[in-house]
Every structure is written in structure tokens, then in C-alpha cells.
């Protein structure tokens, strides 16, 4: 199996999960998450 294809599939899955979180998490939780990371 081509590692590049597998990597792209993984990134795509992460993007879908990230968009799901952006749509369903309250804004305050998202702000706290980004403050914690930075």
C-alpha cells in the first residue's frame, strides 16, 4: 500500500473530525482549547 495515500486519507479523516468539532462544540470551549494550545 502506498504510504502517501494512507497519509492523505488520515489527514482527510482528521479534517472531517475537526470540522465536526467546530460545528458542535460551544465557542467558549473552542476558545479555551486554543488558549491552552498556545
Backbone torsions as a table, in degrees:
resi	resn	phi	psi	omega
1	UNK	NA	141.5	-178.1
2	UNK	-75.4	119.9	-179.3
3	UNK	-59.5	-33.0	-178.7
4	UNK	-64.3	-43.1	179.4
5	UNK	-64.3	-41.7	179.5
6	UNK	-62.8	-41.1	-179.8
7	UNK	-64.2	-43.5	179.5
8	UNK	-63.3	-38.5	178.0
9	UNK	-64.4	-38.7	179.1
10	UNK	-66.5	-44.7	179.0
11	UNK	-61.2	-41.7	179.4
12	UNK	-61.3	-41.7	179.9
13	UNK	-64.3	-40.7	178.4
14	UNK	-64.3	-38.2	178.3
15	UNK	-63.3	-42.5	179.5
16	UNK	-63.4	-42.1	179.7
17	UNK	-67.3	-37.7	179.5
18	UNK	-64.9	-43.4	178.5
19	UNK	-63.9	-37.5	177.6
20	UNK	-61.9	-43.2	179.6
21	UNK	-65.4	-41.5	-179.9
22	UNK	-61.4	-35.6	-176.4
23	UNK	-79.0	-27.1	-169.4
24	UNK	-111.4	-19.6	178.8
25	UNK	-83.1	144.4	173.0
26	UNK	-62.4	149.6	-178.1
27	UNK	-59.5	-36.4	-177.8
28	UNK	-63.8	-39.9	179.0
29	UNK	-65.7	-38.5	-179.8
30	UNK	-65.8	-41.4	178.7
31	UNK	-62.4	-44.4	178.9
32	UNK	-62.5	-36.5	179.7
33	UNK	-63.7	-45.9	-178.4
34	UNK	-70.4	-35.6	177.2
35	UNK	-64.7	-37.3	179.7
36	UNK	-66.7	-37.3	-177.1
37	UNK	-76.1	-31.3	-177.2
38	UNK	-94.7	NA	NA
